[in-house]
Amino acid sequence: MGDTRSYGFETQAIHAGQPADDQTGAVMTPIYATSTYRQDGVGGLRNGYEYSRTGNPTRHALEECLATLEQGARAVAFSSGMAAEDALLRVVCRPGDHVVIPHDAYGGTYRLFNQVLSPWGLDHTPAPGDDVDAIVGALQPGRTKVIWIETPTNPLLGIADIAALAEVAEHHSALLVVDNTFATPYLQQPLTLGAHAVVHSTTKYAGGHSDVVGGAVVTADRDLGDEVARFQNSTGATAGPFDAYLVLRGLKTLAVRMERHCDNAERIVDFLVSHDAVGKILYPGLEQHAGHVVASKQMRRYGGMISFRLAAGREAALEVCNRAQLFTLAESLGGVESLIELPATMTHASVAESPLAVPDDLVRLSVGIESIDDLLADLEQALAS
Ligand SMILES: *Cc1c(COP(=O)(O)O)cnc(C)c1O
């Protein structure tokens, strides 16, 4: 097979880092369930493999595939998205440094900054990610090492202008890190817009089947990626071979899944727009969405996540979550099955009463790839009062 970088996205997702197995011709990357590797004489490593914390062929295949899909220099696969975020921040920052984070960051990301990295000595300032001037205002010259953004954000679906913020970061000698979990490299490739690193919770769309927890860092610069890998080897939060296999398997269908997630989400937005019980709808594909123009510039389509407020307030939002049947009441997102949740009391409970608190009448949908008529019927009955 030639250099997979010259292939289209769908081809890369299926083939990058995944040549047929040398030994057997197996078309699928084997799950290398081994902790150690026989050496051909002392120090005679085969393909560099020595011990599986340091390197494992299944994990390596996943890393090659992710690096290719994000058009990065190197990817490192972790045991969770949080482990990936923590590793990147500890590689790039030192105690005494400062980071700008988005107002409505993923709850776990906020908790990492607030409860783990703050005591370690890393300061952070929340700023609205969709407001470049506000982010510039939150920078502390000489101290700010990272501008951290999510786009679209969770759960408010705010859009940050990646190219504009990459310029700001460059100007202030900081790194722009983009959490690309919601968009995935199929819908948006931050490294091609100037971001320095991308993080993923591969638990979500990358894995896509709600059967694995994993994470990844992808860097534009190989040296930075190598440093993250060294940090991971020293601290140990690697993706296990079976987990790496599950994500690799999920990636093969990422493009077709994302197309259907987007198709279904667009149909559901159309339905919600005309429903009396529904208040504000947050979906970057809507023309009246504050980030619509930027989203159209940097995303292929607008994704499978929708949040909306209930005109009648929190009780009504609770009712909708409890009445939904096909939409399963659960945290997480990005799987083939549709999920519904109340962020203020579920995924975002940890940011209640912080600057990152979300409205208590907000319902978040992770739109799956089931038959659209069944999804619409379920929302119709859940919204009926
Ligand atoms: C889930 C999630 C994370 C954390 O990932 P885990 O795999 O749960 O550790 C980080 N960022 C976003 C946007 C997420 O949705």
Ligand as a Chemical Component Dictionary entry (heavy atoms), coordinates in Angstrom:
data_LIG
# 
_chem_comp.id                   LIG 
_chem_comp.type                 NON-POLYMER 
_chem_comp.pdbx_formal_charge   0 
_chem_comp.three_letter_code    LIG 
# 
loop_
_chem_comp_atom.comp_id 
_chem_comp_atom.atom_id 
_chem_comp_atom.alt_atom_id 
_chem_comp_atom.type_symbol 
_chem_comp_atom.charge 
_chem_comp_atom.model_Cartn_x 
_chem_comp_atom.model_Cartn_y 
_chem_comp_atom.model_Cartn_z 
_chem_comp_atom.pdbx_ordinal 
LIG C1 C1 C 0 -16.085 12.814 27.362 1  
LIG C2 C2 C 0 -15.286 14.023 27.047 2  
LIG C3 C3 C 0 -14.009 14.199 27.581 3  
LIG C4 C4 C 0 -13.392 13.230 28.575 4  
LIG O1 O1 O 0 -13.124 11.993 28.000 5  
LIG P1 P1 P 0 -13.160 10.597 28.796 6  
LIG O2 O2 O 0 -12.872 9.604  27.721 7  
LIG O3 O3 O 0 -14.495 10.454 29.418 8  
LIG O4 O4 O 0 -12.091 10.657 29.831 9  
LIG C5 C5 C 0 -13.312 15.337 27.205 10 
LIG N1 N1 N 0 -13.844 16.253 26.368 11 
LIG C6 C6 C 0 -15.064 16.118 25.845 12 
LIG C7 C7 C 0 -15.601 17.157 24.922 13 
LIG C8 C8 C 0 -15.839 15.010 26.162 14 
LIG O5 O5 O 0 -17.071 14.885 25.658 15 
# 
loop_
_chem_comp_bond.comp_id 
_chem_comp_bond.atom_id_1 
_chem_comp_bond.atom_id_2 
_chem_comp_bond.value_order 
_chem_comp_bond.pdbx_ordinal 
LIG C1 C2 SING 1  
LIG C2 C3 SING 2  
LIG C2 C8 DOUB 3  
LIG C3 C4 SING 4  
LIG C3 C5 DOUB 5  
LIG C4 O1 SING 6  
LIG O1 P1 SING 7  
LIG P1 O2 DOUB 8  
LIG P1 O3 SING 9  
LIG P1 O4 SING 10 
LIG C5 N1 SING 11 
LIG N1 C6 DOUB 12 
LIG C6 C7 SING 13 
LIG C6 C8 SING 14 
LIG C8 O5 SING 15 
# 
